[in-house]
Amino acid sequence: MAIRTGAQYIERLQKTPREVWLRGERVGDVTAHPVFRQPIEQIARLYDMQHNPAYADVLTREGAAGRVGISFVPPKSHEDLVARHEAFRVWSEATLGLMGRSPDFLNTTVMAFAEAPEVFARLGQKYADNVQRYFEYVRDNDLFLTHALITPQIDRSKSGSEQAEQFLHMGVVRETDEGIVVRGARMLATLAPMADEMLIYNLPGLRAGDEKHAAVFAIPIDTPGLRLISREPYDDGTRNTFDHPLSSHFEEADCLVVFDDVLVPWDRVFLHGDVALANAMYADTSLRQHTGHQTGVRGLVKMQFITGVAMKLAQTVKIDSFLHVQQKLGEAVAATEICRALLVAAETEYETTPTGSVRPRFEALQTLRMHLSSSYPKVAEMLQTLGAGGLLMMPSAEDFGSEIGPDIAKYFQGADGLDATERVRLYKLAWDLCGDAFGQRTLQYERYYAGDPVRLYAANYKFYDKTDSFRLVDHALSLAGDPVEAVARARAAAGE
Ligand SMILES: Cc1cc2nc3c(=O)[nH]c(=O)nc-3n(C[C@H](O)[C@H](O)[C@H](O)COP(=O)(O)OP(=O)(O)OC[C@H]3O[C@@H](n4cnc5c(N)ncnc54)[C@H](O)[C@@H]3O)c2cc1C
């Protein structure tokens, strides 16, 4: 089938009734539900863009498998990496960088898996074959995947196998002729209610004894026993676009995923039972490079967006005439440009893999992941302080057409006679982005989407190639030399 339209994406959702729970009730057709309708519409728009002549050449490629999304195509050169960047940018701009788990994110993951058959073949050739077949299935049907990598926060001091019950953290209960049976929970599956498939793998950190928790597989979202428990929505479908321009469009549902003895057929199993391999998979495939590329471009777009909102807001009431405000905005610009520079570095200093594909340089992308986790929250806080009380003081859309309309027009105008509607519209946007529950989630997303920043920074220190730094330190230490000789030399120089 190759690239889908938005209508085809929605039609498939309607044909695959999944078990989604929201506010204590089981949701029927997600496409008709007020909470899920808008994000589904946004994803559908992304699929439609693949067919729009203005974007088709950027977003898709013609190949042996027909026309497919470029995120599925393994890059072979620097130019290919730049082309992927451009495609990631176009989709990210369509959602202002606010939908972190757009389909291209996990498309790159299955592409990276398929590019590393030797990793999965360590457990047996059939697993590598499963990965390849699954990649082609997802690519050729242009499916939308969600993923749940994290275990529920029950007792973080213990591993999966040490929890009070063996299958609180999702694990393999038994093997049958048909496949593996999994039980327990995982989180935090963003956009799961509107996805076609669920991909499961481990992040490094499994310990000896966690064999039952080492499992990599993919299943359709409507697989019996797969239960999605959605968090409380920030927009229940009744918010108007003027008061909440962002949350009324880009509210991504996040879910806890319960596996109630779910059968995963053997041909959908990519790895199981091998703790060392499950831990190694993340680094031994090009997963972290290709996903980091997509998330890095999206992060750049989001930084450009929030910096743009901060600059515009400062201009509307002329606080940008103050030096400290200019300094703050200059910092936001610098933080944004660091994102761009790291992407260029990652793409220019690319690495070649054993299969002849290329991947962006890991160190630059990892630095970008860490940078975003601290710089985005900083810029969001800056926006809060620049908007100050004004962010809270904005009237509702209903006030404009009411009898107090003249007051609104008079007291909510901006500098140089800026129309109140324009000023309120901008401040509402700013509050949705940095203050509202929706904005807090998008901030929490940047902090955590790539994992716990504490451990990311710690790993950065542990695994950093320290050769160059230590060479400089050794040079400096050699200047110091022996203490007795140093004193003698100093005395001689002083003529003592
Ligand atoms: C909005 C949002 C969307 C997300 N979307 C997805 C998604 O689509 N798919 C997905 O799989 N995941 C997703 N994530 C999950 C994300 O990967 C995790 O939030 C992240 O890895 C941190 O894990 P945690 O939330 O369980 O925090 P924890 O690991 O429980 O950490 C909580 C705190 O305890 C500390 N801590 C916990 N354990 C340790 C330890 N062993 N050593 C040192 N310190 C520790 C941490 O430093 C942190 O301060 C999303 C997260 C957010 C916020």
The ligand as a Gaussian input file, in Angstrom:
#p B3LYP/6-31G(d) Opt

LIG

0 1
 C        5.376000      13.666000      28.669000
 C        6.165000      12.395000      28.608000
 C        6.003000      11.548000      27.515000
 C        6.701000      10.338000      27.461000
 N        6.507000       9.500000      26.397000
 C        7.054000       8.261000      26.437000
 C        6.759000       7.302000      25.414000
 O        6.070000       7.582000      24.440000
 N        7.255000       6.056000      25.551000
 C        8.046000       5.705000      26.611000
 O        8.470000       4.566000      26.671000
 N        8.358000       6.598000      27.560000
 C        7.887000       7.854000      27.515000
 N        8.184000       8.740000      28.505000
 C        8.880000       8.217000      29.695000
 C       10.272000       8.696000      29.879000
 O       11.139000       7.894000      29.138000
 C       10.548000       8.581000      31.388000
 O        9.779000       9.570000      32.029000
 C       11.986000       8.775000      31.736000
 O       12.749000       7.708000      31.239000
 C       12.175000       8.812000      33.253000
 O       11.607000       7.678000      33.840000
 P       10.501000       7.816000      34.977000
 O        9.529000       8.825000      34.554000
 O       10.047000       6.464000      35.313000
 O       11.305000       8.444000      36.217000
 P       12.154000       7.649000      37.276000
 O       13.148000       6.798000      36.587000
 O       11.263000       6.944000      38.219000
 O       12.893000       8.829000      38.023000
 C       12.229000       9.635000      39.009000
 C       13.291000      10.322000      39.855000
 O       14.025000       9.354000      40.612000
 C       15.400000       9.329000      40.261000
 N       15.774000       7.908000      40.035000
 C       14.936000       6.871000      39.787000
 N       15.625000       5.727000      39.631000
 C       16.923000       6.045000      39.747000
 C       18.130000       5.284000      39.643000
 N       18.126000       3.976000      39.397000
 N       19.298000       5.945000      39.789000
 C       19.321000       7.270000      40.013000
 N       18.208000       8.038000      40.116000
 C       17.021000       7.436000      39.990000
 C       15.503000      10.124000      38.932000
 O       16.732000      10.828000      38.861000
 C       14.314000      11.076000      39.010000
 O       14.649000      12.258000      39.657000
 C        7.564000       9.979000      28.536000
 C        7.727000      10.848000      29.617000
 C        7.046000      12.048000      29.660000
 C        7.257000      12.947000      30.845000

